[in-house]
Amino acid sequence: DITIGDRKFDELTQFIQSIDIYEDILKPYIIADFVVIDGAALKEKMGLIGDEEVTIKMRSVHTSEFTEYKLRITSISSITTMKSLRGKSYSIRAVSEELLWDSMVTIARSYVTESGDIIKQILNDFLRSTKKLDADTAKQDYESIVIPFLTPFEAIDFISKRSVSEKYNGSNYLFFETRDGYTFKTFESIIDYGLLQMKSDDYKNSHTYL
């Protein structure tokens, strides 16, 4: 299902040639790219100009649970009239709404709490995010962290590079977004969790090993 604003457009799904959704452990936001072959002037009917909120709801063949993405359209590009003159093709890009807020504000202040708590405050106060944060506890071996006029995502990267794990020696923290929310964990912690998941029956039933 695809909803744009508060309007559901079931008709749009039959004209979508492809949807690619990117979750990247090196990026703090999600990207979705649509390629549309539009033979019914849906772009005009929907009034698409960019900046619309879009909700994507989908289900994997391996589960009965639905995954939902709430994004915002940032561009409509590569608009081409089809040779038959009966429609147009175009690409739509949507990203996490927090990325747009990130471009609007800077942070210049000090924090005296643990890294995960600081990141949660930044998400709530500056990015207006209500998404869940799954964070590893870091050592608080500092009196304060001073953010020197950085955007929220730059500030989180600044904090990540200065965080030290209580459990792992490497302390290579990553901050990224998935369908489940935000993650702030060490690289080692992510590997350990993945190895544990691979042993579960649910994982074995939904993945193919080569």
LINKA-V397554 format. One record per backbone hydrogen bond with DSSP energy under -1.0 kcal/mol. NH is the residue of the N-H (numbers start at 0). CO is the residue of the C=O. E is the energy in kcal/mol with one decimal. If there is no record, write none. Layout:
[[NH;CO;E] [NH;CO;E]]
//
This chain:
[[2;54;-2.4] [3;6;-2.7] [4;52;-3.1] [6;3;-1.9] [8;1;-2.4] [14;11;-1.8] [16;34;-2.8] [17;34;-1.3] [19;32;-2.6] [21;30;-3.4] [26;23;-2.0] [30;21;-1.6] [31;93;-2.9] [32;19;-2.9] [33;91;-3.0] [34;17;-2.2] [35;89;-3.0] [36;14;-3.0] [37;87;-3.2] [44;40;-2.1] [45;41;-3.0] [47;42;-2.1] [50;72;-2.4] [53;70;-2.4] [54;2;-3.1] [55;68;-2.7] [56;0;-2.6] [57;66;-2.7] [62;59;-1.2] [66;57;-3.7] [68;55;-2.7] [70;53;-3.1] [71;94;-2.7] [72;51;-3.1] [73;92;-2.8] [74;92;-1.4] [76;90;-2.4] [79;88;-2.8] [81;86;-2.6] [84;81;-2.2] [87;37;-2.4] [88;79;-2.7] [89;35;-2.0] [90;76;-3.0] [91;33;-2.4] [92;74;-2.4] [93;31;-2.7] [94;71;-2.4] [95;29;-1.4] [98;95;-1.4] [100;96;-1.5] [101;97;-2.2] [103;100;-1.7] [106;149;-3.5] [110;144;-2.5] [117;113;-2.1] [118;114;-2.5] [119;115;-2.0] [120;116;-2.1] [121;117;-2.4] [122;118;-2.6] [123;119;-2.2] [124;120;-3.3] [125;121;-2.1] [126;121;-1.5] [128;122;-2.7] [133;181;-2.8] [135;183;-2.7] [138;163;-3.4] [144;110;-2.8] [146;108;-3.2] [148;146;-1.3] [149;106;-1.9] [154;150;-2.9] [155;151;-2.2] [156;152;-2.0] [157;153;-2.4] [158;154;-2.2] [159;155;-2.6] [160;156;-2.0] [162;159;-1.0] [165;136;-1.2] [172;170;-1.2] [173;184;-3.2] [175;182;-1.9] [176;26;-1.1] [177;180;-3.1] [180;177;-1.6] [181;131;-3.2] [182;175;-2.8] [183;133;-2.7] [184;173;-1.7] [186;171;-2.1] [189;185;-2.0] [190;186;-1.9] [191;187;-2.4] [192;188;-2.3] [193;189;-2.2] [194;190;-2.4] [195;191;-1.9] [196;192;-2.4] [197;193;-1.9] [199;196;-1.6] [203;199;-2.0] [204;200;-2.3] [205;201;-1.1]]
//
